[in-house]
Every structure is written in C-alpha cells, then in structure tokens.
Amino acid sequence: MTIYWLLSVPAHGDGHVAWRDVRSRVGDAEVYDFTLPQFKIGTLDTLVRLSDELAKFDTSYENTTGKFIDTLRNLTNTTNSALAAQLLVEDKSVDQYVRSFSWNNSKYRSDRSLPEIVGQIADDMG
C-alpha cells in the first residue's frame, strides 16, 4: 500500500517558487503538483464546521470503500495486487488518479461557497 503525504505550503504570491522550494527540500521522494483553485473561504466558524463535517464524511466513505473492497476480494478470490488492478477511479488506477489529480472546476465550481462545494461532494459520494 502506497502512503501519500499532502503538503500545503504558503506560496507568498508565487506558487511556482514555493513548488520548486518544496521539490528541492524533499530529497529522493516523488513529488506531484496538487493544485487547487482559490476558494471563497468565508468565516473561521464556517471552516471549523466544514472540517468537522468532512471528518465525518471521510470516516463514512472510508468504511464503505473498505467494505466494498473486502466484498470484491471475497467474491473474486484474488490477491491484493490483482485486486488493485481492478479498482479504478475515472478509468485510472487509484495510484495514477492520485498522482495526476486535478480539480474538476466544471463540476465543483470554485466561485461557489465552500459549504455548497462540500454539500455537492457529499451528494455525489452518497
């Protein structure tokens, strides 16, 4: 199982400089750009509430996905590596999807408020 670390660093106005700085400091690790659009942030209260909601969604989705994978493993009687080849996200392996992720701004428009975006993601996952 591959472990990913998601780092958020202040760009101080120039994301390209921040990106080069991160890449130069992580040594031999593979680094992938995970660019997100500028969101309408709102208030600190809203961010704290959304953080709590996202934690609950994450737990729920992780449990559901785990049960699905266990069921698929039992039905197909395959090894973990063979099972990983069958698990796709938008026609890509999970690893490829994570490494090439890009925000779908046409589906999750960044001109909407964060509560709207989170609500839409929750609806799509449900």
Secondary structure, DSSP 4 states (H G I P E B T S, - for coil): -----------TT-HHHHHHHHHHHSTTS-------PPPB---HHHHHHHHHHHHHHHHHHHHHHHHHHHHHHHHHT--HHHHHHH-EETTEEHHHHHHT----TTTS-TTSBHHHHHHHHHHHH-
